[in-house]
Each structure stands twice: as C-alpha cells, then as structure tokens.
Amino acid sequence: MVREELGETEADRLRSENAALRARVEALEKTLADRSDGRAPGAADDAAAPRLLNGAAPRGLDGAAPRGAQNGAAPEAGGDAAPDWLPTAVPAVIHWRPDGTVTRWNDAAERVFGWSASEAIGRRLAELVAADPVSAQAVRAFDFDRLESRFATTTSEARSKQGHALVCRWSYAVLRDERGETSEIAATVDDTSDRRRREQTVHGRYQMLLQLVDNALSSVFIKDVAGRYVFANRAHAQAMQRHVIEIIGRDELEASTLDPGIAEMLVAKEREVIAGGKVMQFEEVVPVDGVHHHFFTVKFPIHDERGEPIGLGGIVTEITTLRRAEAERGALQEEIIAAQQAALRELSTPLIPLADRVVAMPLVGAIDGARAELIMETLLAGISSQSAHTAILDITGVRAVDTLVANALTRTARAAQLLGTRVVLTGVRPEVAQTLVTLGVDLAGITTLSTLQSGIAYALRHAGR
C-alpha cells in the first residue's frame, strides 16, 4: 500500500515536470520565431498570416515566397534562401541611368520595395520609390575611378509599392563609360526604418567583416592620428605576442615587442603617410629575435566624410620565406649560368688532338675580346699539355675577320711560337685574305692554307722533322 502511494506521487511529479518542460519549450520556440522574423521577444503575434515586410509576404533570395507561405502557412524550415536579416544575405541592389530609368532590380530590392524586377526595370526610380536619392550635383561630385570601388552614402525617405513609408540608406557609386560620361548610378539599399533591425544589420555586418579580417594571414590594424591602436586583427596580435585587448589604446612604443629604435622607425613612416595623405607601399626588413624578417607593407590614411585624416590603416604581409626562396633560386641560377658558360667556353674553343704532338682548334662564330683571350689561354694550355709541335687554327666558320680578330689570331700565333710550336692558319678564304692584307696584318712566321684538310696534311708531313 505504501509502495502504491509512493508510485502515484512519483507519477504526479513526473507529469508536473513534463508539463513545465513543454511550456518552456513552447516559450523558447515562440522567442526563436519572434527573433527570426525581426520582432522583439514577446511582441504580439499575427497568427492569421505570415509576417509582412513592407506589406509584402517575406521572400527568399530568389524572389519567391518561402515554401508553404503562399497559402498562409508558416514557411518551411531549412529553405535555401538566407533570411534577409542575416549579414550574409544579398543586399538590395538597384542600377539606374542618369535620367532615372531603372536598369537593374534584384530580388532583395523587391523585398524592400514590393516591386518585382519585371515591374521595375524600364521605369523611373522616382515613380517606384517616391524618391530621387542621388542628385545631379552628387553625381558630378562623385569623381573616382571605377577600379577604386569607392562608395558614397545618403539617406532618404521612400515609399513601397503598398504605400508604406520607409527610411532608406543608399550606398552608391557612379559608373562611367570610356569617355568619362555617367552611364549608371548603382546602389545597395538598406531599409533603416526599424531601429532594432538597423542595429542588428550593422552589428551583423561588423561581425562578418571582423571574421573576414581575423582569418586573414596578413596583419591588419587601424590607428588614430595620435598613433594609438583602435583595431587589430588576430594575426597582428599574434605577431606582437599579445591578446588584441592588450594592444587597443596603446601606441607602437607601448604595445610593440620590437626594439624601440625599430618601433620609432615604423612610427615615423606612419607619420609620413598621414602627412602626405597618400597610400604607401614598401618592403621592410625588420630584425626579430636577431633574425631579419621581410615584410610587404601597405599603409594608408583614413579620412572622414570631409576628407580630413582621422587615422591610419595598415596591412602587413610577411614575405621572409618568399625572399629566402628567391635568394636560393638566384644562387642556383648563378651556378647554372656559370656551368653553362663553362660548357660554352669548351664548345666555343675546342682543342682536338689530331696526331702525336699535333692539335687543331676549329673556330666558329663571332670572336670578341673575351673569346679572343679564351682562345689564347685554351690553345697555350693544350700546347703545353700535349707538347705539340704544330697547332692548327681553323677560321673557316668565323663570320667576319676584322682588326680585333686579326690581332687576336696573330697574338695567339706569336705566343705559340714562343713555346716552340709551329702555327698553321687554315680556312683563309679569298675575301679573308684580302681583308688581312687591307688591314696590314703581319703574318710572318705563320703558315696560311685555304682548307683544314690541307692544314692537317701539312702538319702530318712535318711531324717527323
């Protein structure tokens, strides 16, 4: 009997806990739903229909209403389109010509203003949104090159297709043709009517950009005009061996682990950037723990809307590994070039033993001063090593014989004669002989023959003498 009473008591307790858990789950689901459609938790529900955005049913990125929403049912979970309050959602994008004719209107613009692309393109922007956000004067003032990807911003009242009043922020750029004439005004548009939604969007985009720069391998930072850090990404903090929060509010001398002299050099460069008002790109070599590290640095002034400098930004990428690889590659290339030059020298001045104590050197191509010296060195070394009594210099393949070539040949022959070697010059064509005579080259003591074959026969005949 006691056991039965205890069992009923336990069952009652479990039923009570289950009821409390169900109530808690329902409350959490309601809060999640409220946050998903942009309402503050606890706001009144419109149970009869899905939430309307500017009088239109919520749509996905493809412009279609979420699955199940067409018939008044709640949208299905797990759809492909990201909710439009997410920072990664595609923003509303609108392009229009200087006369106001719309040329581009994406799905997100339909969600904001209610007009579909087919309804909007070809009509005047002012007819669609009851606003002309970018004046002709603002268009003329936007004087930036297209590749700079600059934006200007303006805020204006607008109206949706259903007549709802909006406050929109337009981030626009003026696109120009090859002649510099305005071809289109292009803008992304944010509905800033809902303060909470606006704050949520700004915060979400800030977090998205923070993740972007925090996952960059380069150091990224921003300083105020006094040189104090106001932002640094994870890579920069790691390079300084500090937590990011330890850097914020400090200047380079306070935050850096570098030698004070190096830190002051970096600060001086930053002052130069702010004073000059221009982007500077340069390579720095900074000693860290006794080792030289190479960095490619981009530093640029940050301006306010009036163009006044309010700070400095920096992006620093370490390229030490790249520079070391380039140095190693350069050294290897030098070795290869040296080996190739040695091989070419051997090929350009080949010394061929023809018989006992008879050598020949056939010359091909042009002969300059450096090659002339090489010819002499190679021939004299060969004569000495072979104990040659006859050396044949064949110039059949020499392109042209001028004063330089003639002097080189005679100097080589004279040097060989000093070693007791007879020099035979072969390949002397009629035009070469005429050139030698015209130049007044002294060939005394040098035997000249027309062909290499006759030179070899001559050398062999005199081999026994």
C-alpha positions as CSV (number, residue, x, y, z in Angstrom):
1,M,0.0,0.0,0.0
2,V,2.8,2.3,0.8
3,R,4.5,1.4,-2.5
4,E,1.4,2.2,-4.5
5,E,1.1,5.7,-2.8
6,L,4.8,6.4,-3.5
7,G,4.3,5.3,-7.1
8,E,1.3,7.7,-7.6
9,T,3.3,10.5,-6.0
10,E,6.3,9.9,-8.3
11,A,4.0,9.8,-11.4
12,D,2.4,13.1,-10.4
13,R,5.8,14.6,-10.0
14,L,6.9,13.4,-13.4
15,R,3.7,14.7,-15.1
16,S,4.2,18.1,-13.5
17,E,7.9,18.3,-14.7
18,N,6.8,17.2,-18.2
19,A,4.2,19.9,-18.3
20,A,6.7,22.5,-17.2
21,L,9.2,21.3,-19.8
22,R,6.6,21.5,-22.6
23,A,5.7,25.0,-21.5
24,R,9.4,26.0,-21.5
25,V,9.9,24.5,-25.0
26,E,6.8,26.4,-26.3
27,A,8.2,29.6,-24.9
28,L,11.6,29.1,-26.4
29,E,10.1,28.3,-29.8
30,K,8.0,31.4,-29.7
31,T,11.0,33.5,-28.8
32,L,13.0,32.0,-31.6
33,A,10.2,32.6,-34.1
34,D,10.0,36.3,-32.9
35,R,13.7,36.8,-33.5
36,S,13.6,35.1,-36.8
37,D,11.1,37.5,-38.2
38,G,12.7,40.6,-36.7
39,R,10.2,41.2,-33.8
40,A,11.2,41.8,-30.3
41,P,10.7,38.8,-28.0
42,G,7.2,38.9,-26.5
43,A,5.7,41.1,-29.3
44,A,2.1,40.3,-30.3
45,D,1.7,37.6,-32.9
46,D,-0.2,37.9,-36.1
47,A,-1.3,34.2,-36.1
48,A,-3.6,34.6,-39.0
49,A,-0.8,35.2,-41.6
50,P,3.0,35.1,-42.0
51,R,4.8,38.4,-41.1
52,L,4.6,41.0,-43.8
53,L,7.7,43.1,-44.7
54,N,6.5,46.5,-46.1
55,G,3.1,45.0,-46.8
56,A,4.6,42.0,-48.8
57,A,5.0,38.4,-47.8
58,P,8.6,37.6,-46.9
59,R,10.5,36.2,-49.9
60,G,13.7,34.2,-50.4
61,L,16.8,35.4,-52.2
62,D,15.2,34.1,-55.5
63,G,12.3,36.5,-55.0
64,A,9.8,33.7,-54.3
65,A,7.8,33.4,-51.2
66,P,9.1,30.8,-48.8
67,R,7.7,27.3,-49.3
68,G,4.3,27.0,-47.5
69,A,3.9,30.8,-47.2
70,Q,1.7,31.2,-50.3
71,N,-1.3,29.6,-48.6
72,G,-0.8,31.4,-45.3
73,A,1.1,28.5,-43.7
74,A,4.4,29.1,-41.8
75,P,7.5,28.9,-44.0
76,E,9.2,25.6,-44.1
77,A,12.5,25.3,-42.2
78,G,15.7,24.6,-44.0
79,G,15.0,26.7,-47.1
80,D,17.8,27.5,-49.5
81,A,17.5,31.3,-49.1
82,A,19.1,33.0,-46.1
83,P,16.8,35.2,-44.0
84,D,17.1,38.8,-45.1
85,W,18.3,39.9,-41.7
86,L,21.4,37.8,-41.9
87,P,24.6,39.8,-42.7
88,T,25.4,37.4,-45.5
89,A,22.1,38.0,-47.2
90,V,22.4,39.6,-50.6
91,P,21.5,43.3,-50.2
92,A,19.1,45.2,-52.3
93,V,20.9,46.3,-55.5
94,I,19.5,48.9,-57.9
95,H,21.0,50.5,-61.0
96,W,19.5,53.4,-62.9
97,R,20.5,55.7,-65.7
98,P,21.1,59.5,-65.2
99,D,17.5,60.1,-66.5
100,G,16.3,57.8,-63.7
101,T,15.4,54.7,-65.7
102,V,16.0,51.6,-63.7
103,T,18.3,49.0,-65.4
104,R,18.8,46.5,-62.6
105,W,16.5,45.5,-59.7
106,N,17.4,42.3,-57.8
107,D,15.2,40.1,-55.6
108,A,16.3,41.8,-52.4
109,A,15.1,45.2,-53.9
110,E,11.7,43.5,-54.4
111,R,11.6,42.5,-50.7
112,V,12.3,46.1,-49.7
113,F,10.0,48.0,-52.0
114,G,7.5,45.4,-53.1
115,W,8.1,45.8,-56.9
116,S,9.2,42.8,-58.9
117,A,12.1,43.2,-61.4
118,S,9.8,42.9,-64.3
119,E,7.7,45.7,-62.9
120,A,10.6,48.0,-62.0
121,I,13.1,47.7,-64.9
122,G,12.4,50.4,-67.5
123,R,10.5,52.6,-65.2
124,R,11.8,55.7,-63.4
125,L,13.2,55.2,-60.0
126,A,11.2,58.1,-58.5
127,E,8.0,56.5,-59.7
128,L,8.8,53.3,-57.8
129,V,10.2,54.6,-54.5
130,A,8.9,58.1,-54.4
131,A,12.4,59.4,-54.0
132,D,15.3,60.7,-56.1
133,P,18.1,59.7,-53.6
134,V,21.2,60.9,-55.6
135,S,21.0,64.4,-57.0
136,A,22.8,65.5,-60.2
137,Q,25.1,67.6,-58.1
138,A,26.1,64.5,-56.1
139,V,26.7,62.6,-59.3
140,R,29.1,65.3,-60.5
141,A,30.8,65.3,-57.1
142,F,31.5,61.6,-57.2
143,D,34.8,61.8,-59.1
144,F,36.5,58.4,-58.5
145,D,37.9,55.9,-60.9
146,R,35.7,52.8,-61.3
147,L,38.5,50.4,-60.2
148,E,38.8,52.3,-56.8
149,S,35.5,50.8,-55.8
150,R,34.6,53.9,-53.8
151,F,31.1,54.5,-52.4
152,A,29.2,57.5,-51.1
153,T,26.2,57.3,-48.8
154,T,22.9,59.2,-48.4
155,T,19.7,58.7,-46.5
156,S,16.3,59.5,-47.9
157,E,12.6,58.8,-47.2
158,A,11.0,56.4,-49.7
159,R,7.7,54.5,-50.2
160,S,7.0,50.9,-51.0
161,K,4.6,49.6,-53.6
162,Q,2.0,49.2,-50.9
163,G,2.4,52.8,-49.8
164,H,4.4,52.1,-46.6
165,A,6.8,54.9,-45.6
166,L,10.4,53.9,-45.4
167,V,13.7,55.5,-44.5
168,C,16.4,54.1,-46.7
169,R,20.2,54.3,-46.7
170,W,21.7,54.3,-50.2
171,S,25.4,53.3,-50.6
172,Y,26.0,54.4,-54.2
173,A,28.7,54.6,-56.9
174,V,28.7,56.5,-60.2
175,L,29.7,54.2,-63.1
176,R,31.2,56.0,-66.1
177,D,31.9,54.9,-69.7
178,E,35.2,55.1,-71.6
179,R,34.7,58.8,-72.3
180,G,34.1,59.6,-68.6
181,E,30.4,60.2,-69.1
182,T,28.0,58.9,-66.4
183,S,26.4,55.6,-67.6
184,E,24.7,54.5,-64.5
185,I,24.2,55.1,-60.8
186,A,24.5,51.8,-58.8
187,A,23.4,51.5,-55.2
188,T,22.8,49.0,-52.4
189,V,19.8,49.9,-50.3
190,D,19.1,49.2,-46.6
191,D,15.7,49.8,-45.0
192,T,16.6,51.7,-41.8
193,S,13.1,52.3,-40.7
194,D,13.2,49.7,-37.9
195,R,15.8,50.8,-35.4
196,R,16.3,47.4,-33.9
197,R,16.6,45.8,-37.3
198,R,19.1,48.5,-38.4
199,E,21.2,47.9,-35.3
200,Q,21.0,44.1,-35.9
201,T,22.1,44.6,-39.5
202,V,25.0,46.9,-38.6
203,H,26.2,44.6,-35.9
204,G,25.9,41.5,-38.1
205,R,28.0,43.2,-40.9
206,Y,30.6,44.3,-38.3
207,Q,30.9,40.7,-37.1
208,M,31.1,39.4,-40.7
209,L,33.9,41.8,-41.5
210,L,35.6,41.0,-38.2
211,Q,35.7,37.4,-39.1
212,L,37.0,38.2,-42.5
213,V,40.0,40.2,-41.3
214,D,40.6,37.8,-38.3
215,N,41.1,34.9,-40.7
216,A,43.5,36.9,-42.9
217,L,47.1,35.7,-42.8
218,S,48.3,39.4,-43.0
219,S,48.4,41.7,-40.1
220,V,45.6,44.3,-40.3
221,F,45.3,47.3,-38.0
222,I,44.0,50.8,-37.6
223,K,45.4,53.6,-35.5
224,D,44.1,57.1,-34.7
225,V,46.0,60.3,-35.6
226,A,48.0,60.0,-32.3
227,G,49.3,56.6,-33.3
228,R,47.2,54.6,-30.8
229,Y,45.6,51.3,-31.9
230,V,41.9,51.3,-32.3
231,F,41.7,47.9,-34.1
232,A,44.0,45.0,-34.7
233,N,43.2,41.6,-36.2
234,R,44.2,38.2,-34.7
235,A,47.3,37.9,-37.0
236,H,48.7,41.3,-35.9
237,A,48.1,40.5,-32.2
238,Q,49.8,37.1,-32.6
239,A,52.8,38.7,-34.3
240,M,53.1,41.1,-31.3
241,Q,52.7,38.1,-28.9
242,R,49.7,39.8,-27.2
243,H,46.0,39.5,-26.9
244,V,44.1,42.0,-29.0
245,I,42.7,43.8,-26.0
246,E,46.2,44.4,-24.7
247,I,47.0,46.4,-27.9
248,I,43.9,48.6,-28.1
249,G,44.6,52.2,-26.8
250,R,48.3,51.8,-26.9
251,D,50.8,53.3,-29.3
252,E,53.5,51.4,-31.1
253,L,56.2,52.1,-28.5
254,E,53.9,50.8,-25.7
255,A,52.5,47.8,-27.5
256,S,55.4,46.6,-29.6
257,T,57.9,44.0,-28.5
258,L,60.4,45.3,-31.1
259,D,63.5,47.3,-30.3
260,P,62.5,50.9,-29.5
261,G,64.6,52.2,-32.4
262,I,62.8,49.9,-34.9
263,A,59.4,50.8,-33.4
264,E,60.2,54.5,-33.8
265,M,61.2,53.9,-37.4
266,L,57.8,52.4,-38.1
267,V,56.0,55.3,-36.4
268,A,58.0,57.8,-38.5
269,K,56.8,56.1,-41.7
270,E,53.2,56.2,-40.4
271,R,53.5,59.9,-39.7
272,E,54.8,60.4,-43.3
273,V,51.7,58.5,-44.6
274,I,49.3,60.7,-42.6
275,A,51.1,63.9,-43.6
276,G,51.2,63.0,-47.2
277,G,47.6,61.8,-47.4
278,K,48.5,59.0,-49.8
279,V,48.8,55.3,-49.8
280,M,52.4,54.0,-49.4
281,Q,53.6,50.5,-50.4
282,F,57.0,49.4,-49.4
283,E,59.1,46.5,-48.3
284,E,60.6,46.5,-44.8
285,V,63.3,44.4,-43.3
286,V,62.9,44.1,-39.5
287,P,65.1,42.2,-37.1
288,V,63.1,40.0,-34.9
289,D,64.9,38.0,-32.2
290,G,68.2,38.5,-34.1
291,V,66.7,37.2,-37.4
292,H,65.9,39.5,-40.3
293,H,62.3,39.2,-41.5
294,H,61.0,40.7,-44.7
295,F,57.5,42.4,-44.8
296,F,55.5,43.9,-47.6
297,T,53.6,46.8,-46.1
298,V,50.7,48.9,-47.3
299,K,49.8,51.9,-45.1
300,F,47.1,54.4,-45.9
301,P,45.4,57.4,-44.3
302,I,41.8,57.0,-43.2
303,H,39.6,60.1,-43.9
304,D,36.3,61.3,-42.6
305,E,33.4,62.4,-44.9
306,R,35.0,65.8,-45.3
307,G,38.4,64.3,-46.4
308,E,40.2,65.1,-43.1
309,P,42.6,62.5,-41.8
310,I,41.3,60.7,-38.7
311,G,43.7,57.7,-38.6
312,L,45.9,55.3,-40.4
313,G,45.3,51.8,-41.6
314,G,48.0,49.1,-42.3
315,I,48.2,45.7,-43.9
316,V,51.5,43.9,-43.4
317,T,52.3,40.6,-45.0
318,E,55.5,38.7,-44.1
319,I,57.4,37.6,-47.2
320,T,60.5,36.2,-45.5
321,T,60.0,32.7,-46.9
322,L,59.4,34.2,-50.4
323,R,62.6,36.3,-50.2
324,R,64.7,33.4,-49.0
325,A,63.3,31.2,-51.7
326,E,64.2,33.9,-54.3
327,A,67.7,34.2,-52.9
328,E,68.2,30.4,-53.1
329,R,66.8,30.3,-56.6
330,G,69.0,33.2,-57.6
331,A,72.1,31.4,-56.2
332,L,71.1,28.3,-58.1
333,Q,70.6,30.2,-61.3
334,E,74.1,31.7,-60.9
335,E,75.5,28.2,-60.5
336,I,73.6,27.1,-63.6
337,I,74.8,30.1,-65.6
338,A,78.4,29.5,-64.5
339,A,78.2,25.9,-65.6
340,Q,76.6,26.8,-68.9
341,Q,79.2,29.4,-69.5
342,A,82.0,26.9,-68.8
343,A,80.3,24.4,-71.2
344,L,80.0,27.1,-73.9
345,R,83.6,28.0,-73.5
346,E,84.6,24.5,-74.0
347,L,82.4,24.2,-77.1
348,S,83.5,27.6,-78.5
349,T,87.2,26.8,-78.2
350,P,87.6,23.0,-78.7
351,L,91.1,21.7,-78.8
352,I,91.3,18.5,-80.8
353,P,94.4,16.2,-80.8
354,L,95.0,15.0,-84.5
355,A,98.2,13.0,-84.2
356,D,101.2,12.8,-82.0
357,R,102.0,16.3,-80.9
358,V,99.6,17.8,-83.5
359,V,96.5,19.7,-82.2
360,A,93.8,21.7,-84.0
361,M,91.3,24.3,-82.9
362,P,88.3,25.0,-85.2
363,L,86.8,28.4,-84.5
364,V,83.1,29.1,-85.3
365,G,81.0,32.2,-84.9
366,A,82.0,35.7,-83.8
367,I,85.1,36.5,-81.8
368,D,85.1,39.3,-79.3
369,G,87.7,40.4,-76.8
370,A,86.7,37.9,-74.1
371,R,86.6,35.0,-76.5
372,A,90.0,36.0,-78.0
373,E,91.6,35.8,-74.6
374,L,89.9,32.4,-74.0
375,I,91.2,31.1,-77.4
376,M,94.8,32.0,-76.4
377,E,94.5,30.5,-72.9
378,T,93.0,27.3,-74.2
379,L,95.5,26.9,-77.1
380,L,98.6,27.6,-75.0
381,A,97.3,25.2,-72.2
382,G,96.7,22.5,-74.9
383,I,100.1,23.0,-76.5
384,S,101.8,22.7,-73.1
385,S,99.9,19.6,-72.1
386,Q,100.3,17.9,-75.5
387,S,103.9,19.0,-76.1
388,A,102.5,19.9,-79.5
389,H,105.0,21.0,-82.2
390,T,102.2,22.0,-84.6
391,A,98.9,23.9,-83.9
392,I,96.2,24.4,-86.5
393,L,93.8,27.4,-86.1
394,D,90.9,26.9,-88.5
395,I,88.8,30.0,-89.1
396,T,86.5,28.5,-91.8
397,G,83.5,29.1,-89.5
398,V,84.4,32.6,-88.3
399,R,81.7,35.0,-89.5
400,A,83.9,38.0,-90.2
401,V,87.6,38.9,-89.8
402,D,88.2,42.4,-88.6
403,T,91.1,44.1,-86.8
404,L,90.1,42.6,-83.5
405,V,90.0,39.0,-84.9
406,A,93.2,39.6,-86.9
407,N,95.1,40.9,-83.8
408,A,93.8,38.0,-81.7
409,L,95.0,35.4,-84.2
410,T,98.4,37.0,-84.6
411,R,98.9,37.4,-80.8
412,T,97.9,33.7,-80.3
413,A,100.3,32.6,-83.0
414,R,103.2,34.7,-81.5
415,A,102.5,33.2,-78.1
416,A,102.5,29.7,-79.5
417,Q,105.8,30.3,-81.3
418,L,107.4,31.4,-78.1
419,L,106.6,27.8,-76.8
420,G,108.4,26.4,-79.9
421,T,105.2,25.5,-81.7
422,R,104.5,26.0,-85.4
423,V,101.2,27.7,-86.1
424,V,99.1,26.9,-89.2
425,L,96.2,29.1,-90.1
426,T,93.6,27.4,-92.2
427,G,90.2,28.4,-93.7
428,V,91.6,31.5,-95.3
429,R,89.1,32.3,-98.0
430,P,89.9,34.8,-100.7
431,E,87.9,37.6,-99.1
432,V,89.6,36.9,-95.8
433,A,93.0,37.1,-97.4
434,Q,92.1,40.4,-98.9
435,T,90.9,41.7,-95.6
436,L,94.1,40.7,-93.8
437,V,96.1,42.4,-96.5
438,T,94.0,45.5,-96.3
439,L,94.4,45.6,-92.5
440,G,98.1,45.2,-92.9
441,V,98.3,42.2,-90.6
442,D,101.8,40.8,-90.1
443,L,101.6,37.1,-90.7
444,A,105.3,36.5,-90.7
445,G,106.1,33.0,-89.3
446,I,102.5,31.8,-89.7
447,T,101.7,29.3,-92.4
448,T,98.3,30.0,-94.1
449,L,96.4,27.4,-96.1
450,S,92.9,27.5,-97.7
451,T,91.4,24.4,-96.0
452,L,91.6,22.5,-92.8
453,Q,92.3,19.3,-94.8
454,S,95.4,20.9,-96.4
455,G,96.5,22.1,-92.9
456,I,96.2,18.6,-91.5
457,A,98.2,17.1,-94.4
458,Y,100.9,19.9,-93.9
459,A,101.1,19.1,-90.2
460,L,101.5,15.4,-90.7
461,R,104.2,15.9,-93.4
462,H,106.2,17.9,-90.9
463,A,105.5,15.6,-87.9
464,G,108.8,13.8,-88.2
465,R,111.0,16.8,-88.7
